[in-house]
């Protein structure tokens, strides 16, 4: 390479971008017309052309770039194939490489920790997105199998460790570490703790953790630490580099499921202790084929205000079969059309669109916050809209309990694609809502199921007075 990490690339617009300014370079180049792209390439020297593929900040996606600021741990939560391994390998490069091949970098002693030594070697080092594949020829490190060590031309080293052997980390010391698939480690907490004691070299030792999320203590504790920064990405973010058939297959099989949200969307599926609903129980109630419904309602839980940053307006669509005695009634949650920060007319239009989409019979709206204003706003959108106004006399937990009982009886199913609603449901416990803000989606769900199954059932059971 004729130039190094400090190199300046001349762009066709006359703009010069140093490496640390290249974050939007690939997007700029991709959106330019063919003539501009050709001109840009033609102006590069031979050395610059050779260097360009290795300037990761030029090609990287946002979630693959290390955050600014003073942090101890950077966690990249991503779905399968989201580019986590490439991000970790490139981060290691950025720590150990200097301006020229023999110049010292920021770090000299790096720990590479995977679930097993084989995974460190085959994924983190020799993998298609591993360190060796990402390194330019004049900076490529050499692997020593006997020492389990990578050594760069400038003298920096990276040692490989298995999470099955936490004690191997007792003794060595480091100024940086890359750990892969932390959430899979069987001895995760022990290995993580031993690594922290070894991160004691340099001015500010840092660790990059790349993992698909799982509901495990070591990951949750790391995410909760004030010295941790997090970037997230779904498998979809990297679809340009993945087989189209793979994307089609996994989305068809797993989209909207608990496993899909974890493995494809990179979302930590976490249940609150004592929650009224759990991920497993909701997954067991998944519905693929819709029955014929006797009634369909759209329930709305309006926010106090409609400003940007205000609580969501929960809008949930539910269909029900209500033939026979109440114990035989069943319901399916069909859609979550919730919106945020759109103003009263915005959520009213969203609710009416949901009714039209599903052919709903009635709209159920909570009026605690807005009183008659809620109905007035809805009728501005559709003057003939059938509206049932409901008023919350009990707290959220008390209102949710009989609805949770319907789920326990297996009388409510869910279509796929209700992940945000289910997230809120799994944070509702007897002690209240364990999430941020208000559970407006759950509130709307409760109003819908109450209107379809609970209130009519109470009337159905009421003794009938007959006059002889």
C-alpha positions as CSV (number, residue, x, y, z in Angstrom):
1,X,0.0,0.0,0.0
2,X,1.4,3.4,-0.9
3,X,-0.6,5.2,1.8
4,X,-1.9,4.1,5.2
5,X,-4.6,4.8,7.7
6,X,-3.8,8.5,7.7
7,X,-4.2,8.6,3.9
8,X,-6.4,11.2,2.3
9,X,-8.6,10.1,-0.7
10,X,-9.5,12.8,-3.3
11,X,-13.2,12.7,-4.1
12,X,-14.5,13.9,-7.5
13,X,-16.4,16.7,-5.8
14,X,-13.1,18.2,-4.7
15,X,-13.9,17.0,-1.1
16,X,-11.1,15.2,0.7
17,X,-12.0,12.6,3.3
18,X,-9.6,11.3,5.9
19,X,-10.1,7.8,7.1
20,X,-11.9,8.9,10.2
21,X,-14.3,11.0,8.0
22,X,-15.2,8.1,5.7
23,X,-18.3,6.9,7.4
24,X,-20.6,8.1,4.7
25,X,-18.2,7.5,1.9
26,X,-19.6,4.3,0.5
27,X,-23.2,5.6,0.7
28,X,-22.1,8.8,-1.2
29,X,-20.3,6.7,-3.8
30,X,-23.2,4.2,-4.2
31,X,-25.8,7.0,-4.7
32,X,-23.6,8.8,-7.3
33,X,-24.2,8.3,-11.0
34,X,-22.0,6.0,-13.0
35,X,-19.9,8.9,-14.4
36,X,-19.1,10.2,-10.9
37,X,-18.2,6.7,-9.7
38,X,-15.9,6.1,-12.7
39,X,-14.2,9.4,-12.3
40,X,-13.6,8.7,-8.6
41,X,-12.0,5.4,-9.4
42,X,-9.9,6.8,-12.2
43,X,-8.4,9.5,-9.9
44,X,-7.1,6.9,-7.4
45,X,-3.5,5.9,-7.6
46,X,-2.5,2.3,-7.8
47,X,-1.7,2.3,-4.1
48,X,-5.0,3.9,-3.2
49,X,-6.9,1.4,-5.3
50,X,-5.1,-1.4,-3.3
51,X,-5.8,0.3,-0.1
52,X,-9.5,1.1,-0.6
53,X,-10.9,-2.4,0.1
54,X,-9.1,-2.4,3.5
55,X,-10.4,1.0,4.6
56,X,-13.3,-0.4,6.6
57,X,-14.8,2.9,7.7
58,X,-15.5,3.6,4.1
59,X,-17.5,0.4,3.5
60,X,-18.9,-0.3,7.0
61,X,-22.5,-0.2,8.0
62,X,-23.3,2.1,10.9
63,X,-23.7,-0.7,13.5
64,X,-20.2,-1.9,12.6
65,X,-18.4,1.3,13.5
66,X,-17.1,1.8,17.1
67,X,-19.0,4.5,19.0
68,X,-17.4,7.7,20.0
69,X,-16.9,8.6,23.7
70,X,-15.4,7.1,26.8
71,X,-16.6,3.5,27.1
72,X,-15.2,0.3,28.6
73,X,-17.3,-2.2,26.7
74,X,-18.9,-2.1,23.3
75,X,-21.6,-4.7,22.7
76,X,-22.7,-5.4,19.2
77,X,-26.1,-7.2,19.4
78,X,-27.1,-8.5,16.0
79,X,-29.0,-11.2,14.2
80,X,-27.4,-14.1,12.4
81,X,-25.3,-12.8,9.5
82,X,-25.6,-9.1,10.6
83,X,-21.9,-8.5,10.2
84,X,-20.9,-8.8,13.8
85,X,-17.8,-10.9,13.2
86,X,-16.5,-8.5,10.6
87,X,-17.0,-5.6,13.0
88,X,-15.1,-7.3,15.7
89,X,-12.2,-8.3,13.4
90,X,-11.9,-4.8,12.0
91,X,-12.1,-3.3,15.5
92,X,-9.1,-5.4,16.5
93,X,-7.2,-4.2,13.4
94,X,-8.0,-0.6,14.4
95,X,-6.5,-1.2,17.8
96,X,-3.2,-2.9,16.8
97,X,-2.3,-1.3,13.5
98,X,-0.3,1.9,13.2
99,X,0.0,4.4,10.4
100,X,2.5,2.3,8.6
101,X,3.0,-1.5,8.8
102,X,5.7,-1.4,11.4
103,X,4.3,1.5,13.4
104,X,2.8,0.7,16.8
105,X,-0.9,0.9,17.3
106,X,-3.0,1.9,20.2
107,X,-2.8,-1.7,21.7
108,X,-0.2,-4.4,21.8
109,X,-1.8,-7.2,23.8
110,X,-5.2,-8.4,22.8
111,X,-7.4,-11.2,24.2
112,X,-9.5,-13.2,21.7
113,X,-12.2,-15.1,23.6
114,X,-14.8,-17.5,22.0
115,X,-16.9,-20.3,23.2
116,X,-14.2,-22.8,22.3
117,X,-10.7,-22.5,21.0
118,X,-11.9,-24.0,17.7
119,X,-14.4,-21.2,17.3
120,X,-11.8,-18.6,18.0
121,X,-9.5,-20.1,15.4
122,X,-12.1,-20.9,12.7
123,X,-14.4,-17.9,13.1
124,X,-12.5,-15.0,14.7
125,X,-9.1,-15.6,13.1
126,X,-9.4,-17.8,9.9
127,X,-13.1,-17.2,9.1
128,X,-14.4,-15.4,6.0
129,X,-14.9,-12.3,8.1
130,X,-12.1,-13.0,10.5
131,X,-8.9,-11.1,11.3
132,X,-6.7,-12.7,8.6
133,X,-9.3,-12.2,5.8
134,X,-9.7,-8.5,6.7
135,X,-6.0,-7.7,7.0
136,X,-4.0,-6.1,4.1
137,X,-1.0,-8.2,3.0
138,X,1.6,-5.9,4.5
139,X,-0.2,-5.9,7.9
140,X,-1.4,-9.5,8.1
141,X,-0.5,-11.2,11.3
142,X,0.9,-14.7,11.6
143,X,-0.8,-17.5,13.6
144,X,1.3,-19.6,15.9
145,X,-0.7,-22.8,16.7
146,X,1.6,-23.9,19.5
147,X,1.3,-20.5,21.3
148,X,-2.3,-19.9,20.2
149,X,-1.2,-16.4,19.3
150,X,-1.5,-14.0,16.4
151,X,1.5,-11.8,15.9
152,X,1.5,-8.6,13.7
153,X,4.5,-7.2,11.8
154,X,4.7,-4.3,14.3
155,X,5.0,-6.8,17.3
156,X,1.4,-6.6,18.6
157,X,-0.1,-9.9,19.7
158,X,-3.5,-11.4,20.2
159,X,-3.9,-14.6,22.4
160,X,-6.8,-17.1,21.9
161,X,-8.8,-18.3,24.9
162,X,-11.8,-20.6,25.4
163,X,-14.8,-19.7,27.5
164,X,-14.8,-23.3,28.8
165,X,-11.5,-22.5,30.6
166,X,-11.9,-19.3,32.6
167,X,-8.8,-20.0,34.7
168,X,-6.6,-19.7,31.5
169,X,-7.3,-15.9,31.7
170,X,-5.8,-15.8,35.2
171,X,-2.3,-14.3,34.8
172,X,-2.1,-12.8,31.3
173,X,-2.8,-9.1,31.0
174,X,-4.2,-7.1,28.1
175,X,-5.0,-3.6,26.8
176,X,-7.9,-4.8,24.6
177,X,-10.2,-7.8,24.0
178,X,-12.7,-9.1,21.5
179,X,-15.2,-11.7,22.8
180,X,-17.5,-13.5,20.4
181,X,-21.0,-15.0,21.1
182,X,-20.8,-14.1,24.8
183,X,-24.5,-15.1,25.4
184,X,-23.7,-18.7,24.4
185,X,-20.9,-19.3,26.9
186,X,-21.7,-22.0,29.5
187,X,-19.3,-20.4,31.9
188,X,-20.1,-16.9,30.8
189,X,-19.9,-15.0,34.0
190,X,-16.7,-16.7,35.3
191,X,-14.9,-16.1,32.0
192,X,-16.1,-12.5,31.8
193,X,-14.9,-11.8,35.3
194,X,-11.5,-13.3,34.7
195,X,-11.1,-11.3,31.6
196,X,-11.9,-8.0,33.4
197,X,-9.1,-8.7,35.9
198,X,-6.7,-9.1,33.0
199,X,-7.7,-5.9,31.2
200,X,-5.2,-3.7,33.0
201,X,-2.7,-2.5,30.5
202,X,-2.6,0.9,28.7
203,X,-4.5,4.1,29.5
204,X,-8.0,2.8,28.8
205,X,-8.4,-0.9,28.1
206,X,-11.6,-1.7,26.1
207,X,-13.5,-4.8,25.1
208,X,-15.7,-5.4,22.0
209,X,-18.3,-8.1,22.5
210,X,-20.1,-9.4,19.4
211,X,-23.1,-11.7,20.1
212,X,-26.6,-12.7,19.2
213,X,-28.6,-11.9,22.3
214,X,-29.9,-14.4,24.8
215,X,-31.7,-14.0,28.1
216,X,-28.6,-14.8,30.2
217,X,-27.3,-13.0,33.3
218,X,-23.8,-12.1,32.1
219,X,-25.2,-10.3,29.0
220,X,-28.0,-8.5,30.9
221,X,-25.5,-7.3,33.6
222,X,-23.1,-6.1,30.9
223,X,-25.8,-4.2,29.1
224,X,-26.9,-2.6,32.3
225,X,-23.4,-1.3,33.1
226,X,-23.0,2.5,32.7
227,X,-19.6,2.0,31.0
228,X,-21.2,-0.1,28.2
229,X,-22.3,1.2,24.8
230,X,-24.5,-0.9,22.5
231,X,-25.2,-1.0,18.8
232,X,-27.9,-3.2,17.3
233,X,-28.6,-4.7,13.9
234,X,-30.9,-7.3,12.3
235,X,-29.9,-9.9,9.8
236,X,-31.8,-7.7,7.3
237,X,-29.2,-4.9,7.7
238,X,-26.6,-7.1,5.9
239,X,-28.9,-8.8,3.3
240,X,-26.7,-7.5,0.5
241,X,-24.0,-9.9,1.5
242,X,-26.3,-12.8,2.2
243,X,-28.0,-15.4,-0.1
244,X,-31.4,-14.2,-1.1
245,X,-32.8,-17.8,-0.7
246,X,-31.5,-17.7,2.9
247,X,-33.3,-14.5,3.7
248,X,-36.5,-15.8,2.1
249,X,-36.4,-19.1,4.0
250,X,-35.6,-17.8,7.5
251,X,-38.1,-15.0,7.2
252,X,-40.8,-17.4,6.1
253,X,-40.1,-19.8,8.9
254,X,-39.2,-17.5,11.8
255,X,-40.4,-14.0,11.1
256,X,-42.5,-12.7,14.1
257,X,-41.6,-15.7,16.3
258,X,-39.6,-15.5,19.5
259,X,-36.7,-17.3,17.9
260,X,-36.8,-15.1,14.9
261,X,-36.8,-11.9,17.0
262,X,-33.8,-13.2,18.8
263,X,-31.8,-14.8,16.0
264,X,-32.8,-12.5,13.1
265,X,-33.7,-9.2,14.7
266,X,-31.0,-9.3,17.4
267,X,-33.5,-8.5,20.2
268,X,-32.9,-9.6,23.8
269,X,-36.0,-11.6,24.7
270,X,-36.2,-10.9,28.4
271,X,-39.1,-12.0,30.7
272,X,-39.7,-10.0,33.9
273,X,-39.9,-12.0,37.2
274,X,-43.5,-12.7,38.0
275,X,-44.7,-11.5,34.5
276,X,-48.3,-12.1,33.6
277,X,-47.2,-13.4,30.2
278,X,-44.0,-15.1,29.1
279,X,-42.4,-15.5,25.7
280,X,-42.8,-19.2,25.8
281,X,-46.5,-19.1,26.6
282,X,-47.2,-16.6,23.9
283,X,-45.2,-18.6,21.4
284,X,-47.3,-21.6,22.2
285,X,-50.5,-19.6,21.3
286,X,-49.2,-18.7,17.8
287,X,-52.0,-18.9,15.1
288,X,-51.2,-19.6,11.5
289,X,-54.7,-20.1,9.9
290,X,-57.5,-17.6,10.8
291,X,-61.0,-18.9,11.6
292,X,-64.2,-17.1,10.7
293,X,-64.9,-14.4,13.3
294,X,-68.3,-13.3,14.7
295,X,-66.9,-9.9,15.7
296,X,-63.7,-7.9,15.1
297,X,-62.9,-4.8,17.2
298,X,-60.2,-2.1,17.1
299,X,-59.3,-0.9,20.6
300,X,-57.6,2.5,21.1
301,X,-55.7,3.7,24.2
302,X,-55.0,7.4,23.3
303,X,-52.0,9.3,24.7
304,X,-52.3,12.3,27.0
305,X,-50.7,14.4,24.2
306,X,-49.9,13.8,20.6
307,X,-46.5,15.5,20.6
308,X,-43.3,13.9,19.5
309,X,-41.8,12.0,22.4
310,X,-45.2,11.4,24.0
311,X,-46.5,8.0,24.9
312,X,-47.7,5.8,22.1
313,X,-51.3,5.5,21.1
314,X,-52.1,1.8,21.4
315,X,-54.2,0.5,18.6
316,X,-54.9,-3.2,18.7
317,X,-57.1,-5.3,16.4
318,X,-58.8,-8.5,17.8
319,X,-61.2,-10.9,16.3
320,X,-63.5,-13.3,18.3
321,X,-65.7,-16.4,17.9
322,X,-68.5,-16.1,20.4
323,X,-70.9,-18.9,19.5
324,X,-72.0,-21.2,22.3
325,X,-71.4,-20.7,26.1
326,X,-68.7,-18.2,27.2
327,X,-66.2,-20.9,28.1
328,X,-66.1,-21.9,24.4
329,X,-65.4,-18.3,23.1
330,X,-62.0,-17.7,21.5
331,X,-60.1,-14.7,20.2
332,X,-57.1,-14.0,18.0
333,X,-55.0,-10.8,18.2
334,X,-54.7,-9.8,14.6
335,X,-52.7,-6.6,14.3
336,X,-50.8,-3.9,16.2
337,X,-51.3,-0.6,14.5
338,X,-50.0,1.6,17.3
339,X,-48.5,5.0,16.5
340,X,-46.6,7.7,18.3
341,X,-46.2,11.4,18.1
342,X,-48.7,11.9,15.3
343,X,-51.3,14.1,17.1
344,X,-55.0,13.3,17.8
345,X,-56.0,13.3,14.1
346,X,-53.0,11.2,13.3
347,X,-54.0,8.4,15.7
348,X,-57.7,8.7,14.8
349,X,-56.8,8.2,11.1
350,X,-54.6,5.2,12.0
351,X,-57.5,3.6,14.0
352,X,-60.0,4.1,11.2
353,X,-57.5,2.6,8.7
354,X,-57.1,-0.4,11.0
355,X,-60.9,-0.8,11.0
356,X,-61.1,-0.6,7.3
357,X,-58.2,-3.1,6.8
358,X,-59.8,-5.8,9.0
359,X,-63.5,-5.0,8.4
360,X,-64.0,-4.3,12.2
361,X,-67.5,-4.0,13.6
362,X,-66.7,-1.4,16.3
363,X,-64.0,0.8,17.8
364,X,-63.4,0.7,21.5
365,X,-61.7,3.8,22.9
366,X,-60.6,4.6,26.4
367,X,-61.7,8.1,27.4
368,X,-60.0,8.6,30.7
369,X,-57.5,11.2,29.3
370,X,-59.7,12.9,26.7
371,X,-63.3,12.4,27.7
372,X,-65.7,13.4,24.9
373,X,-62.8,14.8,23.0
374,X,-61.7,11.3,22.0
375,X,-65.0,10.5,20.4
376,X,-65.1,14.0,18.8
377,X,-61.7,13.5,17.2
378,X,-62.7,10.0,15.9
379,X,-65.9,11.4,14.4
380,X,-64.0,14.1,12.6
381,X,-62.4,11.2,10.6
382,X,-65.7,9.2,10.2
383,X,-68.9,10.7,11.4
384,X,-70.7,7.4,11.4
385,X,-68.0,5.5,13.2
386,X,-69.4,2.9,15.7
387,X,-67.6,3.8,19.0
388,X,-67.8,2.3,22.4
389,X,-66.3,4.5,25.1
390,X,-64.7,2.8,28.1
391,X,-63.5,4.3,31.3
392,X,-60.7,2.8,33.5
393,X,-62.0,2.6,37.1
394,X,-59.3,0.1,38.1
395,X,-55.5,0.2,37.8
396,X,-53.7,-1.4,34.9
397,X,-52.7,-4.6,36.7
398,X,-56.3,-5.2,38.0
399,X,-57.7,-4.6,34.5
400,X,-55.1,-6.9,32.9
401,X,-55.5,-9.9,35.3
402,X,-58.8,-11.3,33.8
403,X,-57.3,-10.9,30.3
404,X,-54.2,-12.8,31.4
405,X,-56.5,-15.5,32.7
406,X,-57.9,-15.9,29.2
407,X,-54.4,-16.6,27.9
408,X,-53.8,-19.2,30.6
409,X,-57.0,-21.0,29.5
410,X,-55.7,-21.0,25.9
411,X,-58.5,-18.9,24.6
412,X,-56.5,-16.2,22.9
413,X,-54.1,-16.7,20.0
414,X,-51.6,-14.4,18.3
415,X,-50.7,-13.9,14.7
416,X,-47.1,-13.3,13.9
417,X,-45.6,-9.8,13.8
418,X,-46.8,-8.6,17.2
419,X,-43.3,-8.3,18.7
420,X,-43.6,-4.9,20.2
421,X,-47.0,-5.7,21.8
422,X,-45.6,-9.0,23.2
423,X,-42.5,-7.1,24.6
424,X,-44.9,-4.9,26.6
425,X,-47.0,-7.9,27.7
426,X,-43.9,-9.7,29.1
427,X,-43.0,-6.7,31.2
428,X,-46.4,-6.6,33.0
429,X,-46.3,-8.2,36.4
430,X,-48.4,-8.1,39.6
431,X,-46.1,-5.3,40.8
432,X,-46.9,-3.1,37.7
433,X,-45.2,-2.4,34.4
434,X,-41.4,-3.0,34.4
435,X,-40.7,-1.1,31.2
436,X,-40.2,2.5,30.3
437,X,-43.2,4.8,29.7
438,X,-46.7,3.4,29.7
439,X,-47.8,0.0,28.3
440,X,-50.3,1.6,25.9
441,X,-50.3,-1.4,23.5
442,X,-51.2,-3.7,26.4
443,X,-53.9,-1.3,27.6
444,X,-55.5,-1.4,24.1
445,X,-55.3,-5.2,24.1
446,X,-57.0,-5.4,27.4
447,X,-59.9,-3.1,26.2
448,X,-60.3,-5.2,23.0
449,X,-60.4,-8.6,24.8
450,X,-62.6,-7.2,27.6
451,X,-65.2,-5.9,25.0
452,X,-65.2,-9.2,23.1
453,X,-65.0,-11.9,25.7
454,X,-65.3,-10.6,29.3
455,X,-68.1,-8.0,29.3
456,X,-70.4,-10.1,27.1
457,X,-69.7,-13.2,29.2
458,X,-70.8,-11.4,32.3
459,X,-74.0,-10.4,30.7
460,X,-74.6,-13.9,29.3
461,X,-74.2,-15.4,32.8
462,X,-76.5,-12.9,34.5
463,X,-79.7,-14.7,35.6
464,X,-82.7,-14.1,33.4
465,X,-86.0,-13.0,35.1
466,X,-89.0,-14.7,33.5
467,X,-92.6,-13.5,34.1
468,X,-95.2,-16.2,34.1
